[in-house]
Amino acid sequence: MASAAPDTMIDRLVDTKTHDIDPKRIATILHMTQAELAAMIGVHRTTLARNPGSRDIQLALSPIATILSMAADMARNTDKAVIWFRHQPEPPFGGKRPIDMVKEGKAQNVIEWLLALEDGAYS
């Protein structure tokens, strides 16, 4: 019996064997290299490659996974969520894209904004 294809963004981001957020999967989904992902979360690329399941790496990847998962749920489309994350400037962030906010260490601001949108607020 063939396994079912992942049906949610979080399914696409988590390693089914380790149950960790998989940096390779995040990099692939975001159309970036692991070195670019490492730079985005502020770790050396070797650290990311050698210790993907470490507590520090998982804590750094968690907000990205949360943002992508929330955006995919809201858009009802994982591809649109990725496009939004990488390319859409948002007024509440001073015209910055969500990816820029993450790079600046402000992922929590994006999460809080998405939570507000879920609760009925608008930008």
C-alpha positions as CSV (number, residue, x, y, z in Angstrom):
1,M,0.0,0.0,0.0
2,A,1.4,3.4,-1.0
3,S,1.5,6.0,1.6
4,A,-0.7,9.1,1.2
5,A,0.9,12.3,0.0
6,P,1.4,14.9,2.7
7,D,-1.8,17.0,2.9
8,T,-0.7,19.9,5.1
9,M,2.2,22.2,5.2
10,I,3.4,20.8,8.5
11,D,3.3,17.3,7.0
12,R,5.6,18.6,4.3
13,L,8.0,20.1,6.8
14,V,8.4,17.4,9.4
15,D,10.6,14.3,9.0
16,T,8.3,11.3,9.5
17,K,11.1,9.2,11.2
18,T,12.5,11.7,13.7
19,H,9.4,13.9,14.0
20,D,11.7,16.9,13.8
21,I,11.3,19.9,11.5
22,D,13.5,19.0,8.5
23,P,15.7,21.8,7.3
24,K,16.2,20.2,3.9
25,R,12.4,20.2,3.5
26,I,12.1,23.8,4.5
27,A,14.9,24.8,2.2
28,T,13.3,22.9,-0.7
29,I,9.8,24.3,-0.1
30,L,11.2,27.9,0.1
31,H,13.3,27.4,-3.0
32,M,16.6,28.2,-1.2
33,T,19.8,26.4,-0.3
34,Q,20.5,25.1,3.1
35,A,23.2,27.7,3.4
36,E,20.6,30.4,2.8
37,L,18.3,28.8,5.3
38,A,21.2,28.6,7.8
39,A,21.9,32.3,7.3
40,M,18.2,33.2,7.7
41,I,18.1,31.5,11.1
42,G,21.5,32.7,12.2
43,V,23.5,29.4,12.3
44,H,26.5,28.2,10.3
45,R,25.5,25.9,7.4
46,T,27.6,23.1,8.7
47,T,25.8,23.2,12.1
48,L,22.5,23.0,10.2
49,A,23.6,20.1,8.1
50,R,25.3,18.1,10.9
51,N,22.8,18.7,13.8
52,P,19.4,19.3,12.2
53,G,17.6,17.8,15.2
54,S,19.4,19.8,17.8
55,R,17.3,21.8,20.2
56,D,18.8,25.1,19.0
57,I,18.1,24.3,15.3
58,Q,14.6,23.1,16.0
59,L,13.9,26.2,18.0
60,A,15.1,28.4,15.2
61,L,13.1,26.5,12.5
62,S,9.9,26.3,14.6
63,P,8.7,29.9,13.9
64,I,9.3,29.4,10.1
65,A,7.3,26.2,10.2
66,T,4.6,27.9,12.2
67,I,4.3,30.8,9.8
68,L,4.2,28.6,6.7
69,S,1.7,26.3,8.3
70,M,-0.6,29.2,9.4
71,A,-0.3,30.9,6.0
72,A,-1.0,27.7,4.1
73,D,-4.1,27.0,6.3
74,M,-5.4,30.6,5.7
75,A,-4.7,30.5,2.0
76,R,-5.8,26.9,1.7
77,N,-2.8,26.4,-0.6
78,T,0.8,25.6,0.3
79,D,2.3,27.2,-2.8
80,K,0.5,30.4,-2.2
81,A,1.8,30.5,1.3
82,V,5.3,30.1,0.1
83,I,4.9,32.9,-2.5
84,W,3.4,35.1,0.2
85,F,6.3,34.4,2.6
86,R,9.0,35.1,0.1
87,H,7.5,37.8,-2.0
88,Q,4.6,39.8,-0.5
89,P,5.4,43.1,1.3
90,E,3.0,43.7,4.1
91,P,2.1,47.2,5.4
92,P,2.1,46.1,9.1
93,F,5.8,45.2,8.7
94,G,6.7,48.5,7.1
95,G,6.5,47.0,3.6
96,K,8.8,44.2,4.4
97,R,8.1,40.6,3.4
98,P,7.6,37.9,6.0
99,I,10.9,36.3,5.1
100,D,12.6,39.7,5.8
101,M,11.0,39.8,9.2
102,V,12.3,36.3,10.0
103,K,15.8,37.2,8.8
104,E,15.6,40.2,11.3
105,G,14.6,37.9,14.1
106,K,11.0,39.2,14.1
107,A,9.2,36.0,13.3
108,Q,7.0,36.4,16.3
109,N,5.6,39.6,14.9
110,V,4.5,37.7,11.8
111,I,3.0,34.9,13.9
112,E,1.1,37.5,16.1
113,W,-0.2,39.3,12.9
114,L,-1.4,36.0,11.4
115,L,-3.1,35.1,14.7
116,A,-4.8,38.5,14.6
117,L,-6.0,37.9,11.0
118,E,-7.4,34.5,12.1
119,D,-9.3,36.3,14.8
120,G,-10.9,38.7,12.2
121,A,-8.5,41.6,12.2
122,Y,-7.3,43.0,8.8
123,S,-4.2,44.7,7.7
